[in-house]
Amino acid sequence: MSRTERLRLEEAVSQADRDLEELAVQVADGEIDAVTAARLREAYHR
């Protein structure tokens, strides 16, 4: 894997982590329910 590919992958993983953290905040704030959050998490892992 080239350095550029590795950097892109690391950024994608970092973005996914940030997105999942935001999802957790939305659940905690009651903006979305836990079932919806679980479905979104599952979709992320596909």
C-alpha positions in Angstrom: 0.0 0.0 0.0 1.4 3.3 -1.0 1.8 6.2 1.5 -1.0 8.1 -0.2 -3.4 5.1 0.0 -2.5 4.7 3.7 -3.1 8.4 4.4 -6.5 8.2 2.6 -7.4 5.1 4.6 -6.4 6.7 7.9 -8.5 9.8 7.1 -11.5 7.6 6.2 -11.2 5.7 9.5 -10.9 9.0 11.4 -14.0 10.4 9.7 -15.9 7.2 10.5 -14.9 7.5 14.1 -16.1 11.2 14.2 -19.3 10.2 12.6 -20.0 7.4 15.1 -19.2 9.8 18.0 -21.7 12.3 16.5 -24.2 9.5 16.3 -23.7 8.6 20.0 -24.3 12.3 20.9 -27.5 12.4 18.8 -28.8 9.3 20.6 -27.9 10.8 24.0 -29.6 14.0 23.1 -32.7 12.2 22.0 -32.4 13.4 18.4 -32.5 9.9 17.1 -33.6 6.6 18.7 -31.3 3.7 19.6 -32.8 1.5 16.9 -32.0 4.0 14.1 -28.5 4.4 15.6 -28.0 0.6 15.5 -29.1 0.5 11.9 -26.7 3.3 10.9 -23.8 1.6 12.8 -24.6 -1.7 11.0 -24.6 0.1 7.6 -21.2 1.7 8.5 -19.7 -1.7 9.0 -20.8 -3.2 5.7 
